[in-house]
Every structure is written in C-alpha cells, then in structure tokens.
Amino acid sequence: MEKIKVDIKTPKTIFGNENFTVIVEITNLLDEPIDSLSIDELVFPGTKATLKEHPNYSELDILTEQKNAIVREMEAQVAKAYERQRIRNMSGMTKFLHLYSYFMSALFTPVFSAKTTGTIVELPYWAKEACRILDWDDVIRLEKDIIDNENENSFLKNMFLINKDKLRRCLETIAAKNHTGSIVKIDLEDSFSVNSGETIAFPYKYKAPTLLKSKEFDLQYKISFKDKEKTSSNQSAGEIVQINASPFTIPLGAFVGALAGYTIRAISQLDFSLSPKFWYNLFGSVLLAIIFAFLTKKSPTSEKIITVEDFVGGIVSGAIAGLFSETLIEKISTLFFS
C-alpha cells in the first residue's frame, strides 16, 4: 500500500540557459498525519537557480535560505573529503585505474552538456546519507571523523571551517529571532507535516544547461517521512524532461552556415577576391541567414512548414542562405519593389 502520492510538474517547453521551475506535490494517502517530510534533490539538469531576495521575504526567510545553502555546501565538502580518503586508502593499481577513468571521462565529455559531478569515486548511497547534516551535532561529528583527517593546510578543510563559522553565526541569529536560546535546538533539515488527504507542494528553481541540440534529462527526488508510529519511510520519484537547444544556437549556426555557404559559392564561381564587393555580399548573406533562421525558428505554437530547432539546423539554413543569397535577394526585391 502506498503511503504517499508524488506528482512532478514541469514546464511544457524548456530551453537551454533558461530558468525554469519544477513543482513536486506530495499527497498523504494514509488515514493519519505524516511528519518529518523532506525532499532531497538527487538528479537535476543544469544548476540550481540563484535565489534572489523577494520583497515578501521576511528576514527569517532570508536567513533560512542562507542556512540551507551553507549546509548543502558543507555536505558537499564532507563528501569530497570522504572521497579523497577512500582514494588515499586504495592500492596503487586501483588508484591508477580510478584516476585514469576519471581523466578520460573528463577529456571526452562534451563542452555543451549537463553538469558533471566532478568526483572520481562515486560514493555509495549509505556514505551519502552519512555525510548529511541534520543538526549541529552532525557538524561537530563530521568535522571530527572526516574533515580533521585532512592536512592542516588543506584548502578543503579551511573552507569547511569557514562555512562552519558562517553557519554558527547564521544559526545564532535564527535562534535569537526564534527565542530558542541555543543553536543546538535548531533542526538543520527543512521538514514538514501533512495531514491525511492533504497535498503539499515544493517548488524547485533550476537553470538549464547550455545545449546545442535538444536533449532529455532525468529529474530524481528522494522523499523521506515518518508515520504515526515514527517509522521512517523513503520513496523515490522521477520525471524525464526534454530541454531544447539554447536560443542563441540557431542564429550562431546560421552565422557559421552563411560564412561557409557563401565562401563555397565564391570559390566555385572563381570569385574569391577580398574586394569591398566580396565583404559587402558576405555581410548581406550573413544578415539574410540570421533573418531566415529567426523566421524558421521552432516555437511551442509553431505551425510552419519548415522549422529550425538547433545548432545543426541553423548551419543548414545559413548555408542555404549563403549559397543562394543573390537569388533570394533578387526574389525579395522582385516581390517588394516590382
């Protein structure tokens, strides 16, 4: 029997480099309330969008956002330190194979792709869970058990200690506003309670990666909660989203295609002289190609016979405009000026 229902709502159309919002809705299917509900973002495309101060945000809301950002950064630092310890404890051959695999992967990873983890050794699930920071005691324990194993001059260790100081000052301010009196009493994990049959929505803002062509990405979330008997439960939910090519890729492709098309035509006609006329015609071909690319650019409501939707399409349309620019200009002139 399912205890909760998870719905992931995404925009119908997403373009590369665009900010978009994903809404995760949790519905309690039990006949009793659930509490300690929290969501972990396991996999998402691009990066988290920068949270800006909103006019309706209270000072406490802003402090909470700062607290969450510092905690996530510290968790990443602890995971990195744990990873480095695992590599140091590997045998010589195993260490070499891991390093070789990592650098080969980094070398052949496309420039225009989704974000990479930047890790050499994939941490097991239990290790990721152990690196989570849920309260101030976790900060002290992780510092003692993992961070202190780094060298004294370690940049990673120094950054963790700086973040620890930032978090302490942030929690002291929150404690003073909430009149808790102690930062130890503050839960560093955002958790919620949901009554039977109720639905709670969590919005997540991301910035899509730079893409030369459309690509499908996974969204993966882990939902944790406790029932009336305080039994912990975990459930995973995912959704596949398609992200279209970044808007600048089509005119960029048209520009490149027009240069190539016009140059090929000039060479084939033995008219490749760097005269003012050549540059004038080349500029006209590029301008015509970019206009043609915008006219044929695919949109969510597009009903055009010919559409362009990525970098390659832009190159093709630009090359056509470059090869036949003079013919196209004559047709346009005849159409509008005859």
Rosetta blueprint (number, residue, H / E / L):
1 M L
2 E L
3 K L
4 I E
5 K E
6 V E
7 D E
8 I E
9 K E
10 T L
11 P L
12 K L
13 T L
14 I E
15 F E
16 G L
17 N L
18 E L
19 N E
20 F E
21 T E
22 V E
23 I E
24 V E
25 E E
26 I E
27 T E
28 N E
29 L L
30 L L
31 D L
32 E L
33 P L
34 I E
35 D E
36 S E
37 L E
38 S E
39 I E
40 D E
41 E E
42 L E
43 V E
44 F L
45 P L
46 G L
47 T E
48 K E
49 A L
50 T L
51 L L
52 K L
53 E L
54 H L
55 P L
56 N L
57 Y L
58 S L
59 E H
60 L H
61 D H
62 I H
63 L H
64 T H
65 E H
66 Q H
67 K H
68 N H
69 A H
70 I H
71 V H
72 R H
73 E H
74 M H
75 E H
76 A H
77 Q H
78 V H
79 A H
80 K H
81 A H
82 Y H
83 E H
84 R H
85 Q H
86 R H
87 I H
88 R H
89 N L
90 M L
91 S L
92 G H
93 M H
94 T H
95 K H
96 F H
97 L H
98 H H
99 L H
100 Y H
101 S H
102 Y H
103 F H
104 M H
105 S H
106 A H
107 L H
108 F H
109 T L
110 P L
111 V L
112 F L
113 S L
114 A L
115 K L
116 T L
117 T L
118 G L
119 T L
120 I L
121 V L
122 E L
123 L L
124 P L
125 Y H
126 W H
127 A H
128 K H
129 E H
130 A H
131 C L
132 R L
133 I L
134 L L
135 D L
136 W H
137 D H
138 D H
139 V H
140 I H
141 R H
142 L H
143 E H
144 K H
145 D H
146 I L
147 I H
148 D H
149 N H
150 E L
151 N L
152 E L
153 N L
154 S L
155 F H
156 L H
157 K H
158 N H
159 M H
160 F H
161 L H
162 I H
163 N H
164 K H
165 D H
166 K H
167 L H
168 R H
169 R H
170 C H
171 L H
172 E H
173 T H
174 I H
175 A H
176 A H
177 K H
178 N H
179 H L
180 T L
181 G L
182 S L
183 I H
184 V H
185 K H
186 I L
187 D L
188 L L
189 E L
190 D L
191 S L
192 F E
193 S E
194 V E
195 N L
196 S L
197 G L
198 E L
199 T E
200 I E
201 A E
202 F E
203 P E
204 Y E
205 K E
206 Y E
207 K E
208 A L
209 P L
210 T L
211 L L
212 L L
213 K L
214 S L
215 K E
216 E E
217 F E
218 D E
219 L E
220 Q E
221 Y E
222 K E
223 I E
224 S E
225 F E
226 K E
227 D L
228 K L
229 E L
230 K L
231 T L
232 S E
233 S E
234 N E
235 Q E
236 S E
237 A E
238 G E
239 E E
240 I E
241 V E
242 Q E
243 I E
244 N E
245 A L
246 S L
247 P L
248 F L
249 T H
250 I H
251 P H
252 L H
253 G H
254 A H
255 F H
256 V H
257 G H
258 A H
259 L H
260 A H
261 G H
262 Y H
263 T H
264 I H
265 R H
266 A H
267 I H
268 S H
269 Q L
270 L L
271 D L
272 F L
273 S L
274 L L
275 S L
276 P H
277 K H
278 F H
279 W H
280 Y H
281 N H
282 L H
283 F H
284 G H
285 S H
286 V H
287 L H
288 L H
289 A H
290 I H
291 I H
292 F H
293 A H
294 F H
295 L H
296 T H
297 K E
298 K L
299 S L
300 P L
301 T L
302 S L
303 E L
304 K L
305 I L
306 I L
307 T L
308 V E
309 E L
310 D L
311 F H
312 V H
313 G H
314 G H
315 I H
316 V H
317 S H
318 G H
319 A H
320 I H
321 A H
322 G H
323 L H
324 F L
325 S H
326 E H
327 T H
328 L H
329 I H
330 E H
331 K H
332 I H
333 S H
334 T H
335 L H
336 F H
337 F H
338 S L
